[in-house]
């Protein structure tokens, strides 16, 4: 009539085991929630960077240059760098045409440089020099690769090219690819956008 000491010890051990399992489950749930939150923040950073890059490329102003042998648009497209003219971001008022450069810096940052000065006082090929304002879009970028789709001057076949300079028209499409440092879990889906 009652519990023996052995039965009492076994029931206490079982209650301790259940309590430990509940504590481990709560800890695992918290870690999973933190991981999901970090992944969501990382994904949001990439979505924001892609939105900014897309909005600038889609609004390229195909301004003609007449200082070269043949009239060309003011777009300098290379594998790791893109220079172009586009309206200012909506936050910058009044809206005027500005010069932009999308590059990867030596420290692994994806940077969109902006210069409101289109005159010769600002070196158009020198982002990072006085007159340029940097916007750091991402860090930890190992490689930036851009390609340009279209038929350049003298060719009839439309295909992807690694360079687009001194052409009469903007490329039909621009593809931006990024690779991050090894071990970085972030993924950059190829960004393919159509300039104006």
DAKA-V909559 format. One record per backbone hydrogen bond with DSSP energy under -0.5 kcal/mol. CO is the residue of the C=O (numbers start at 0). NH is the residue of the N-H. If there is no record, write none. Layout:
co->CO nh->NH
co->CO nh->NH
This chain:
co->3 nh->7
co->4 nh->8
co->5 nh->9
co->6 nh->10
co->7 nh->11
co->8 nh->12
co->9 nh->13
co->10 nh->14
co->11 nh->15
co->12 nh->16
co->13 nh->17
co->14 nh->18
co->15 nh->19
co->16 nh->20
co->17 nh->21
co->18 nh->22
co->19 nh->23
co->20 nh->24
co->21 nh->25
co->22 nh->26
co->23 nh->27
co->24 nh->28
co->25 nh->29
co->26 nh->30
co->27 nh->31
co->28 nh->32
co->29 nh->33
co->30 nh->34
co->31 nh->35
co->32 nh->36
co->33 nh->37
co->34 nh->38
co->35 nh->39
co->36 nh->40
co->37 nh->41
co->38 nh->42
co->39 nh->43
co->40 nh->44
co->41 nh->45
co->42 nh->46
co->43 nh->47
co->44 nh->48
co->45 nh->49
co->46 nh->50
co->47 nh->51
co->48 nh->52
co->49 nh->53
co->50 nh->54
co->51 nh->55
co->52 nh->56
co->53 nh->57
co->54 nh->58
co->56 nh->59
co->56 nh->195
co->58 nh->86
co->59 nh->61
co->60 nh->62
co->62 nh->73
co->64 nh->71
co->71 nh->64
co->72 nh->74
co->74 nh->76
co->74 nh->165
co->75 nh->77
co->75 nh->82
co->76 nh->163
co->77 nh->80
co->78 nh->145
co->79 nh->103
co->80 nh->77
co->81 nh->101
co->82 nh->75
co->83 nh->99
co->84 nh->60
co->85 nh->97
co->88 nh->91
co->90 nh->92
co->93 nh->95
co->95 nh->87
co->97 nh->85
co->98 nh->114
co->99 nh->83
co->100 nh->102
co->100 nh->112
co->101 nh->81
co->102 nh->104
co->102 nh->110
co->104 nh->107
co->107 nh->140
co->108 nh->104
co->108 nh->110
co->109 nh->136
co->109 nh->137
co->110 nh->102
co->110 nh->112
co->111 nh->134
co->112 nh->100
co->113 nh->132
co->114 nh->98
co->115 nh->117
co->118 nh->121
co->120 nh->122
co->121 nh->123
co->122 nh->125
co->125 nh->128
co->128 nh->131
co->131 nh->133
co->132 nh->113
co->134 nh->111
co->134 nh->136
co->137 nh->109
co->139 nh->141
co->139 nh->180
co->142 nh->178
co->144 nh->176
co->146 nh->174
co->147 nh->160
co->148 nh->171
co->148 nh->172
co->149 nh->151
co->149 nh->158
co->151 nh->154
co->156 nh->158
co->158 nh->149
co->160 nh->147
co->163 nh->76
co->166 nh->72
co->172 nh->148
co->173 nh->192
co->174 nh->146
co->174 nh->176
co->175 nh->190
co->176 nh->144
co->178 nh->141
co->178 nh->142
co->180 nh->183
co->182 nh->184
co->186 nh->188
co->189 nh->191
co->190 nh->175
co->190 nh->192
co->192 nh->173
co->192 nh->194
